[in-house]
Amino acid sequence: MIHGLSRSRRWDYSHHVVPPMTSSAAFRLDSVRRGAQGFAEFAHDTSDPHDPIYIYDRLEEPTRGMLEDNLAYAEGGETALCFASGMAAISAAVCTLVKCGEQIVAHDVLYGCTYSLFSTGLPRFGIDTRFVDLTDNDALRAAITAQARIVYFETPVNPELTLIDIAAVRSVVDDENARRNPDDRIHIIVDNTFATPHCQRPIEFGADIVCHSLTKGIGGFGADVGGAVIAPRDLYNRLLIFRKDFGGVLSPKAAWATLVYGLPSLGARMSNYQKTALHVARFLESHHRVEKVLYPGLTSFPQHDLAKHQMKDAKGRFCPGSMIYFVIGEDRNVESPAAKSPAERFVDHVAENAYAISLAVSLGQVKTLIECPFFMTHAALPEAEKRRRGVLPGASRLGCGLEDWEDIVADLQRSAGPDATQQGGSALLRNRPPLILLRI
Ligand SMILES: *Cc1c(COP(=O)(O)O)cnc(C)c1O
C-alpha cells in the first residue's frame, strides 16, 4: 500500500517516487480513427490490450485509474471503480445488479443514507428491500425470494459493530444460486468502510462486491469525499457505463490525495487507531457510568471469536478496527423529560471541553470523532427499529484518531464525571487538562 503498483496498464510512473496528478477534462486524440477506436473500446473488452485511449475524465482517467488498480489489489478483487462519494459507489453497485421488480435483501441496520436509499429511493423505481437480521442464517434463507438479486450488509455494522459472518452468508447464497440460472444469481455486496482493507478483505470470505466510502478510513484525513466499488471483471463494464451515465465520478485531485496520502498511510494509521481503541474501550468498560461497551477487540465482545477470524491484516494479525460503541446513563432525564438526558449532557460536555475529541460525524480520520447515532447518522431509521437493534439514545460512537490515547481517556473521564454531567459543559472548563501539562 505504501509503494503501490509502480507500473500499470493505465500509466507508467515507475520513475516517479510520488505518482503525478493529471487534471484534464478532455484528452487529445491525434486522429478521428484513434478517437473512434477509443469510443468503440470504452466499456468493451478488447482482444488486444494496448495503452488505454483516454477521451474524457468522466469515462476513464489515469490518476483515478491508478488508485483503482491499488484499491482492487488492497481488497484482493479483480477490478475497482471510484465514485464521487460512498453513496454514489453504493448506488452504482446496487443499481447495476437489480432492475424494476427485483429485490434486495439487506441487514436491518445500515448506514443511514443507505437505509434511506433502500427504503425510500429505490422503491420509486420498483426495487424493494427486505430488511432482516443477517446474523441469523435461517432468517436470511426465509427472506430470499425468487426476485432477490442482492444480499447487502456492512460488517462491522454501523453503529453498534455487530459482525456478520461473511462465509455463512456465502454458503446460504451458494445453496440458493445452485438452483438458479446464472443470470438470476444473487450477489453479495459488503460495505467495508468501517474495517478498511487493512482489517478485513470480504472477498476472501466470499463477498462478490465490496463498497467503500473513501471519505473515511481509506482517505484518512477527512479532506475529500469519495467512494469505491471493488468488483469481479464480469461486472466492470456495466459499472463503468453506469458511472459514465449517472456521472458520479471521483475527481482526479481527490483520487491523487487518496493515492498519495490515504492508502499509503492506512496501515500505520490503523495500527495506531486500534491500539488507542483498545485502551479507550478498556477504560470505558471499567467506568461505572458506562452501561455497555462494544469493541470487537474486547474479550467481552459477544462475537469476539468471529472478530478474530474475520478481522485480520494481510499477515493474519488480529485487527479489530478503530470504532467503539458505548452506552452511557439512562436515555432520558427521568425528573424532567424535556431536559437533556445524562447521555446528551455527556456528549455536549465533550463537544465543549474536550482536548482531543470533536463532536462530528464521519470516522477513520487522524482526529478522534464522537457522534450520537440515534440522533445523527441513524436518524433515518424508524425509532422502534433503532431501539430493537440496540441503537439507543444514550449511545455514542467513537472513531479513534491519532491522538495519544491518554488524552482521549482524560477527555472521556472528565465528561463522564459527576460534575460535568450534572451541570452540563461550561466554557470556563475549556482548558488543557493537568494530564497534558504534566506530559509537556
Ligand atoms: C460514510 C459512510 C457511507 C457513505 O459514504 P459517503 O462518502 O459519505 O457518501 C457509507 N457507508 C458507511 C458505513 C459509511 O460510514
The ligand as a Gaussian input file, in Angstrom:
#p B3LYP/6-31G(d) Opt

LIG

0 1
 C      -19.951000       7.390000       5.342000
 C      -20.442000       6.053000       5.014000
 C      -21.075000       5.815000       3.788000
 C      -21.344000       6.888000       2.777000
 O      -20.193000       7.470000       2.283000
 P      -20.111000       8.993000       1.737000
 O      -18.715000       9.098000       1.250000
 O      -20.442000       9.900000       2.864000
 O      -21.121000       9.087000       0.641000
 C      -21.486000       4.518000       3.536000
 N      -21.307000       3.526000       4.433000
 C      -20.704000       3.735000       5.613000
 C      -20.532000       2.588000       6.551000
 C      -20.254000       4.998000       5.950000
 O      -19.679000       5.200000       7.132000

